[in-house]
Amino acid sequence: MKQAVSTTTDAEEILNSLKDDLLVTTEQGVILRATQATAEIYQIPYEKLIGRTVYELESEGIFSPAITPIVLKKKEKVTIVQSTNKGKKLLVTGIPVVDKRGEIHRVVSYSHDVTELLTMKSYLSKMEDEMTRVKDEIQSLKKEHLSADGLIAEDKKMKMTLQMAKQVSDVDVNVLLLGESGVGKSLIAKYIHNLSPRKKKPFIEVNCGAIPQSLFEAEFFGYEAGSFTGANRSGKMGLAELAEGGTLFLDEVGELSLENQVKLLKLIQEKQFYRVGGTKLRKVDFRLLAATNQHLQELVEQKLFREDLYFRLNVVPIHVPSLQERSGDLVPLIYYFLDYFSQKYHRTRELDDAVMEHLITHKWKGNVRELMNLIERLVVTTPSQLISVDNLPESYRSESNSDIVYHLESNSLKEILEKVESKVFQQAKEKFITTTKIAEKLGISQPTAVRKLKKYHID
């Protein structure tokens, strides 16, 4: 039997028969052997590959980094991700080959194209962030108590406020909503968002006064996994990032500390940020709205609010009137909330005339929010269909209204209230014609509108 003899030509034929990438270099990085697959990956003619050094190819930008010097340095098997000048990503493994003295005299490397895998990984990472954003946005929407449809604007001042809000809705100008607590600044912000080109994107509301100042950065910008003790293991997307493409509404912005004001200013100016514990610069596109019940200009003078941030936020200021300033909306709002909560809790409720007297003469320091909360409470706690004075909380029954002036003439308070209500329905009938439209505009049910028109003999 003849003994088989291996030649250099046989070795090259065996290598070239392999469809996988394979490269053999000396300890100086000179390429001794390679497969045709290697030449094709780096797009270099095979004959020009042999005899070159990996250092030369790396300096020419053919690939980076070269694995041979890494293997020589670590003296062990190494796996890295290598980039080629053709935009490919290769998972390269280098294996040291030692001689009889234990010294490395060859390095064998092979690779796999993982470009698509890395692209998919990046895509999945973005999808994961997007799913987190959508999930958090849904949770935010669930917390909403009333929609922007709850806006009532029969009063001239409120109409002017909504007109200004509508005028600025289609441009990405910063808006600062000013007004007392409970006047409905959040609803105005949602109204602007819903009329804007961004209406199909998220509306993210951030209550700057409700987030502890020490946690504001983590909540607002988000954080990476393991950033601090107690952090979510997978990290968390921040509120600013959730607003991507939509509207970021900063409520009670005057409550921010000076330290957090600096961070907010930087975000507004650059529209980019780092998560807490992160090194990746993230960009975000949003429309900014802010609101406060404080006098920011006074805070600026007291060095409690940054002047540069104030000017950034106060591009278009919009004053939201208090309930006392928009008294013409009081009766429609009462009927709106009464009907809304009656439907919500499946309890039909009506207001006694004496109750209406108390509601109309009350000062409403808590504005629309106070009115809404009281009506909800009355609907839920009153056992009978008719809500009487006895059902009012003690503070509303015992308060003094002696400073309110009435033009009594020869009329009782009940007659005055009926005249006011009659006038409201008379104007509503002239303007809106149908009982359905009247009910919609006054925020009451259609049967209630029919009953009131009949009561006041309005055809």
C-alpha positions as CSV (number, residue, x, y, z in Angstrom):
1,M,0.0,0.0,0.0
2,K,1.3,3.4,-1.0
3,Q,1.5,6.1,1.8
4,A,-0.4,9.3,1.0
5,V,1.8,12.3,0.6
6,S,0.4,15.8,1.5
7,T,1.8,18.8,-0.5
8,T,1.4,22.5,-0.3
9,T,-0.9,22.4,-3.3
10,D,-3.1,19.8,-1.6
11,A,-3.3,22.1,1.5
12,E,-4.4,25.1,-0.7
13,E,-6.9,23.0,-2.5
14,I,-8.4,21.8,0.8
15,L,-8.5,25.4,2.1
16,N,-10.2,26.6,-1.1
17,S,-12.7,23.9,-1.0
18,L,-14.0,25.4,2.3
19,K,-16.9,27.8,1.8
20,D,-16.2,29.4,5.2
21,D,-13.8,32.3,5.8
22,L,-10.4,31.1,7.1
23,L,-7.1,33.1,7.5
24,V,-3.7,32.0,8.7
25,T,-1.0,34.5,9.7
26,T,2.5,34.5,11.1
27,E,3.3,36.1,14.5
28,Q,4.3,39.2,12.5
29,G,0.8,39.3,11.0
30,V,1.8,38.2,7.5
31,I,-1.0,36.3,5.7
32,L,0.2,32.8,4.7
33,R,-3.1,31.1,3.8
34,A,-6.6,32.1,3.1
35,T,-9.7,30.8,1.5
36,Q,-11.5,32.3,-1.5
37,A,-14.3,33.1,0.9
38,T,-12.0,35.4,2.8
39,A,-11.0,37.3,-0.4
40,E,-14.7,37.7,-1.3
41,I,-15.6,39.0,2.2
42,Y,-13.0,41.7,2.1
43,Q,-13.4,42.1,-1.7
44,I,-9.7,41.7,-2.4
45,P,-8.3,39.5,-5.2
46,Y,-7.0,36.3,-3.6
47,E,-3.5,36.7,-5.1
48,K,-3.2,40.2,-3.6
49,L,-4.2,38.9,-0.1
50,I,-1.4,36.4,0.4
51,G,1.8,38.0,1.6
52,R,0.2,41.1,2.9
53,T,0.1,41.9,6.6
54,V,-3.0,42.4,8.6
55,Y,-1.5,45.7,9.8
56,E,-1.4,47.0,6.3
57,L,-5.0,46.0,5.6
58,E,-6.1,47.6,8.8
59,S,-4.3,50.9,8.0
60,E,-5.9,50.9,4.6
61,G,-9.4,50.6,6.2
62,I,-10.1,47.1,4.7
63,F,-11.2,46.0,8.2
64,S,-10.9,47.1,11.8
65,P,-9.7,45.9,14.2
66,A,-7.2,43.3,13.2
67,I,-7.5,40.2,15.4
68,T,-3.9,38.8,15.1
69,P,-2.3,41.5,17.4
70,I,-5.1,40.9,20.0
71,V,-4.5,37.2,20.0
72,L,-0.7,37.7,20.3
73,K,-1.3,40.1,23.3
74,K,-3.8,37.9,25.2
75,K,-2.2,34.6,24.2
76,E,-5.6,32.9,24.0
77,K,-8.6,32.4,21.8
78,V,-10.4,35.7,21.2
79,T,-13.7,36.6,19.5
80,I,-14.4,40.2,18.4
81,V,-16.8,42.1,16.1
82,Q,-15.0,43.4,13.1
83,S,-16.1,46.1,10.7
84,T,-15.2,46.1,7.0
85,N,-15.0,49.0,4.6
86,K,-18.0,47.7,2.8
87,G,-20.2,48.2,5.8
88,K,-20.3,44.6,7.0
89,K,-20.1,43.4,10.6
90,L,-18.1,40.1,11.1
91,L,-17.9,38.0,14.2
92,V,-14.2,37.0,14.1
93,T,-12.5,34.3,16.2
94,G,-8.8,34.1,16.4
95,I,-6.9,31.0,17.7
96,P,-3.2,30.9,18.7
97,V,-1.1,28.1,17.3
98,V,2.0,27.3,19.4
99,D,5.3,25.6,18.5
100,K,7.3,23.0,20.5
101,R,8.6,25.7,22.7
102,G,5.1,27.0,23.5
103,E,5.6,30.2,21.6
104,I,2.9,31.4,19.2
105,H,4.0,31.2,15.6
106,R,0.7,31.2,13.8
107,V,-2.7,32.7,14.3
108,V,-5.7,31.1,12.6
109,S,-8.9,33.1,12.4
110,Y,-12.4,32.5,10.9
111,S,-15.4,34.7,10.8
112,H,-19.2,34.9,10.2
113,D,-21.1,37.7,8.7
114,V,-23.4,39.0,11.5
115,T,-24.4,42.3,9.8
116,E,-28.1,41.3,9.5
117,L,-28.1,39.9,13.1
118,L,-26.8,43.2,14.5
119,T,-29.2,45.2,12.4
120,M,-32.0,43.0,13.8
121,K,-30.7,43.4,17.3
122,S,-30.8,47.2,16.9
123,Y,-34.3,47.0,15.4
124,L,-35.5,44.9,18.3
125,S,-34.0,47.3,20.8
126,K,-35.8,50.2,19.2
127,M,-39.0,48.2,19.1
128,E,-38.6,47.4,22.8
129,D,-38.2,51.1,23.6
130,E,-41.3,51.8,21.4
131,M,-43.4,49.2,23.1
132,T,-42.3,50.6,26.5
133,R,-43.3,54.1,25.3
134,V,-46.7,52.9,24.0
135,K,-47.4,51.0,27.2
136,D,-46.5,54.0,29.4
137,E,-48.6,56.3,27.2
138,I,-51.6,54.0,27.5
139,Q,-51.2,54.0,31.3
140,S,-51.0,57.8,31.2
141,L,-54.2,58.0,29.1
142,K,-56.0,55.7,31.6
143,K,-55.3,58.2,34.3
144,E,-57.1,61.0,32.5
145,H,-60.3,62.0,34.3
146,L,-62.0,64.1,31.7
147,S,-61.1,64.7,28.1
148,A,-60.6,68.0,26.4
149,D,-64.2,67.7,25.2
150,G,-65.1,68.9,28.7
151,L,-64.2,72.4,27.8
152,I,-67.1,74.9,28.3
153,A,-66.7,78.3,26.7
154,E,-69.8,80.5,26.7
155,D,-68.1,83.3,28.6
156,K,-66.3,85.9,26.5
157,K,-63.0,85.6,28.4
158,M,-62.9,81.9,28.0
159,K,-63.7,82.1,24.3
160,M,-60.7,84.5,23.9
161,T,-58.5,82.0,25.7
162,L,-59.6,79.1,23.4
163,Q,-59.2,81.3,20.4
164,M,-55.6,82.1,21.2
165,A,-54.9,78.4,22.0
166,K,-56.4,77.4,18.6
167,Q,-54.3,80.1,16.8
168,V,-51.0,78.7,18.1
169,S,-51.9,75.0,17.9
170,D,-50.6,74.4,14.4
171,V,-47.1,75.8,15.0
172,D,-44.4,74.4,17.3
173,V,-44.0,77.5,19.4
174,N,-43.5,77.2,23.2
175,V,-46.6,78.1,25.1
176,L,-46.9,79.0,28.8
177,L,-50.3,78.6,30.3
178,L,-50.9,80.9,33.3
179,G,-53.7,80.8,35.8
180,E,-54.9,79.8,39.3
181,S,-54.9,76.1,40.4
182,G,-57.9,74.2,39.1
183,V,-58.8,76.5,36.1
184,G,-58.2,73.8,33.6
185,K,-54.7,74.4,32.2
186,S,-54.2,70.7,31.5
187,L,-57.4,70.7,29.4
188,I,-56.2,73.7,27.4
189,A,-52.8,71.9,26.8
190,K,-54.7,68.9,25.5
191,Y,-56.9,71.1,23.4
192,I,-53.8,72.6,21.8
193,H,-52.3,69.2,21.2
194,N,-55.5,67.8,19.7
195,L,-55.6,70.6,17.2
196,S,-52.0,70.3,16.3
197,P,-50.2,68.3,13.5
198,R,-48.9,66.2,16.3
199,K,-52.4,65.0,17.5
200,K,-51.8,61.4,16.5
201,K,-48.6,61.2,18.6
202,P,-48.3,61.1,22.4
203,F,-49.4,63.8,24.8
204,I,-47.2,63.3,27.9
205,E,-48.0,65.3,31.0
206,V,-45.3,65.8,33.6
207,N,-46.4,67.2,37.0
208,C,-43.2,68.9,38.1
209,G,-44.5,69.4,41.6
210,A,-45.5,65.7,42.1
211,I,-42.1,64.2,41.3
212,P,-39.5,64.4,44.1
213,Q,-36.7,66.7,43.0
214,S,-34.1,64.0,43.8
215,L,-35.9,61.6,41.4
216,F,-36.8,64.1,38.7
217,E,-33.8,63.4,36.4
218,A,-34.4,59.6,36.5
219,E,-38.1,59.9,35.9
220,F,-37.8,62.7,33.2
221,F,-34.8,61.4,31.3
222,G,-35.0,57.7,32.2
223,Y,-32.1,55.5,33.3
224,E,-30.1,52.5,32.2
225,A,-30.1,49.1,33.9
226,G,-28.2,49.1,37.2
227,S,-27.8,52.9,37.3
228,F,-28.7,53.0,41.0
229,T,-30.0,50.9,43.9
230,G,-33.6,50.0,43.4
231,A,-33.5,50.8,39.6
232,N,-35.4,48.5,37.2
233,R,-33.2,45.7,36.1
234,S,-33.9,46.4,32.4
235,G,-33.7,50.2,32.8
236,K,-36.5,52.7,32.1
237,M,-37.5,55.1,29.4
238,G,-38.0,58.6,30.6
239,L,-41.0,60.9,30.2
240,A,-39.2,63.2,27.7
241,E,-38.5,60.2,25.5
242,L,-42.1,59.0,25.7
243,A,-43.1,62.3,24.1
244,E,-41.3,61.5,20.8
245,G,-43.1,63.1,17.9
246,G,-45.8,64.5,20.2
247,T,-46.3,67.1,22.9
248,L,-44.5,67.3,26.2
249,F,-46.6,69.2,28.8
250,L,-44.8,70.4,31.9
251,D,-47.4,71.3,34.6
252,E,-46.4,73.3,37.7
253,V,-43.1,74.1,36.1
254,G,-42.4,76.7,38.7
255,E,-41.9,73.9,41.3
256,L,-38.6,72.8,39.7
257,S,-35.4,73.2,41.6
258,L,-32.7,75.4,40.1
259,E,-30.6,72.3,39.5
260,N,-33.3,70.6,37.5
261,Q,-34.1,73.9,35.7
262,V,-30.6,73.7,34.2
263,K,-31.2,70.2,32.9
264,L,-34.6,71.1,31.5
265,L,-33.1,74.2,29.7
266,K,-30.4,72.1,28.1
267,L,-33.0,69.6,26.8
268,I,-35.2,72.4,25.4
269,Q,-32.2,74.0,23.6
270,E,-30.6,70.8,22.2
271,K,-33.5,68.3,22.1
272,Q,-31.0,65.6,23.1
273,F,-30.0,64.0,26.4
274,Y,-28.4,61.1,28.2
275,R,-30.3,58.7,30.4
276,V,-29.1,58.4,34.0
277,G,-26.1,56.0,33.9
278,G,-26.0,56.0,30.1
279,T,-23.4,56.9,27.6
280,K,-25.6,56.9,24.4
281,L,-26.7,60.4,23.3
282,R,-30.5,60.2,22.6
283,K,-32.4,62.7,20.4
284,V,-36.0,63.5,20.9
285,D,-38.6,65.6,18.9
286,F,-41.5,67.1,20.8
287,R,-43.6,70.2,21.1
288,L,-43.3,72.0,24.5
289,L,-46.1,73.3,26.5
290,A,-45.8,74.5,30.2
291,A,-48.1,75.7,32.9
292,T,-47.9,77.3,36.3
293,N,-50.0,79.0,38.9
294,Q,-47.1,81.0,40.2
295,H,-45.7,84.4,39.1
296,L,-42.6,83.2,37.4
297,Q,-41.3,86.8,36.8
298,E,-41.3,87.4,40.5
299,L,-39.5,84.1,41.1
300,V,-36.9,85.2,38.5
301,E,-36.4,88.4,40.5
302,Q,-36.0,86.4,43.7
303,K,-33.4,84.2,42.0
304,L,-35.6,81.1,42.4
305,F,-36.3,80.6,38.7
306,R,-33.8,80.9,35.9
307,E,-34.3,83.9,33.6
308,D,-33.1,82.1,30.5
309,L,-35.5,79.3,31.1
310,Y,-38.3,81.7,31.8
311,F,-37.8,83.4,28.4
312,R,-37.6,80.0,26.7
313,L,-41.0,78.9,28.1
314,N,-42.8,82.3,27.9
315,V,-42.7,82.7,24.1
316,V,-46.5,82.8,23.9
317,P,-48.2,83.2,27.3
318,I,-51.9,82.3,27.6
319,H,-54.0,83.3,30.6
320,V,-56.7,80.8,31.6
321,P,-59.4,82.8,33.5
322,S,-60.5,81.7,37.0
323,L,-64.1,80.6,37.5
324,Q,-65.0,84.0,39.0
325,E,-63.6,85.7,35.9
326,R,-65.7,83.5,33.6
327,S,-69.0,83.6,35.6
328,G,-71.0,83.1,32.4
329,D,-69.7,79.5,32.2
330,L,-70.7,78.6,35.8
331,V,-74.2,77.3,35.0
332,P,-73.3,75.4,31.9
333,L,-70.4,73.8,33.8
334,I,-72.7,72.7,36.7
335,Y,-75.1,71.0,34.2
336,Y,-72.2,69.5,32.3
337,F,-70.6,67.8,35.4
338,L,-74.0,66.8,36.8
339,D,-74.9,65.0,33.5
340,Y,-71.4,63.6,33.2
341,F,-71.2,62.0,36.6
342,S,-74.9,60.9,36.5
343,Q,-74.0,58.9,33.4
344,K,-70.7,57.7,34.8
345,Y,-72.1,56.3,38.0
346,H,-75.6,55.3,36.5
347,R,-77.4,57.6,39.0
348,T,-79.9,60.1,37.7
349,R,-79.5,63.3,39.9
350,E,-81.1,66.8,39.8
351,L,-80.3,69.9,41.7
352,D,-82.7,71.6,44.0
353,D,-83.1,75.4,43.4
354,A,-81.6,76.1,46.8
355,V,-78.5,74.1,45.9
356,M,-78.1,76.1,42.7
357,E,-78.3,79.2,44.8
358,H,-75.3,78.0,46.9
359,L,-73.3,76.9,43.8
360,I,-73.8,80.2,42.0
361,T,-72.9,82.3,45.0
362,H,-69.9,80.2,46.1
363,K,-66.5,81.9,45.4
364,W,-64.9,78.7,44.0
365,K,-61.3,79.3,45.1
366,G,-60.5,75.9,43.7
367,N,-62.0,76.9,40.4
368,V,-63.3,74.2,37.9
369,R,-61.6,71.4,39.7
370,E,-63.4,72.3,43.0
371,L,-66.7,72.5,41.2
372,M,-66.1,69.2,39.4
373,N,-65.1,67.4,42.6
374,L,-68.2,68.7,44.5
375,I,-70.7,67.7,41.8
376,E,-69.1,64.2,41.7
377,R,-69.3,63.9,45.4
378,L,-73.0,65.0,45.4
379,V,-73.9,62.5,42.7
380,V,-72.3,59.7,44.5
381,T,-73.3,60.4,48.1
382,T,-76.9,61.7,47.6
383,P,-79.4,58.8,48.2
384,S,-82.3,60.4,46.4
385,Q,-82.7,61.7,42.9
386,L,-83.1,65.3,44.0
387,I,-79.9,66.9,45.6
388,S,-81.0,69.2,48.4
389,V,-79.1,71.7,50.6
390,D,-78.9,69.0,53.3
391,N,-76.7,67.0,50.9
392,L,-74.1,69.8,50.6
393,P,-71.0,69.5,52.7
394,E,-71.1,71.6,55.9
395,S,-68.6,74.1,54.6
396,Y,-70.8,75.0,51.6
397,R,-73.9,75.3,53.7
398,S,-72.4,77.5,56.5
399,E,-70.3,79.9,54.4
400,S,-71.2,83.5,54.4
401,N,-72.1,85.2,51.1
402,S,-73.1,88.5,52.5
403,D,-70.5,90.4,50.5
404,I,-72.2,89.4,47.2
405,V,-74.5,92.1,45.8
406,Y,-77.8,91.3,44.2
407,H,-80.1,93.5,42.2
408,L,-83.1,92.2,44.1
409,E,-85.8,94.8,43.2
410,S,-88.9,92.9,44.2
411,N,-87.7,89.5,43.3
412,S,-86.7,86.6,45.6
413,L,-83.3,84.8,45.1
414,K,-85.2,81.8,43.6
415,E,-86.8,84.1,41.1
416,I,-83.4,85.7,40.2
417,L,-81.9,82.3,39.7
418,E,-84.7,81.2,37.5
419,K,-84.4,84.4,35.5
420,V,-80.7,83.7,34.9
421,E,-81.4,80.1,33.9
422,S,-84.3,81.2,31.7
423,K,-82.0,83.7,29.9
424,V,-79.3,81.0,29.4
425,F,-81.8,78.7,27.8
426,Q,-83.4,81.5,25.8
427,Q,-80.0,82.4,24.3
428,A,-79.2,78.7,23.7
429,K,-82.5,78.1,21.9
430,E,-81.9,81.1,19.6
431,K,-78.3,80.1,18.9
432,F,-78.5,76.3,18.6
433,I,-82.1,75.7,17.7
434,T,-82.3,72.0,18.4
435,T,-82.5,70.4,21.9
436,T,-79.7,68.0,21.0
437,K,-77.4,70.9,20.1
438,I,-78.5,72.8,23.2
439,A,-77.8,69.8,25.4
440,E,-74.4,69.3,23.8
441,K,-73.3,72.9,24.2
442,L,-74.6,73.3,27.8
443,G,-73.1,69.9,28.8
444,I,-76.5,68.5,29.9
445,S,-78.7,65.6,28.7
446,Q,-81.2,66.1,25.9
447,P,-84.2,65.3,28.2
448,T,-83.0,67.9,30.7
449,A,-82.8,70.5,27.9
450,V,-86.4,69.6,26.8
451,R,-87.7,69.9,30.4
452,K,-86.0,73.3,31.0
453,L,-87.3,74.8,27.7
454,K,-90.8,73.6,28.6
455,K,-90.5,75.0,32.1
456,Y,-89.6,78.5,30.8
457,H,-92.1,78.2,27.9
458,I,-89.4,78.6,25.3
459,D,-90.5,77.4,21.8
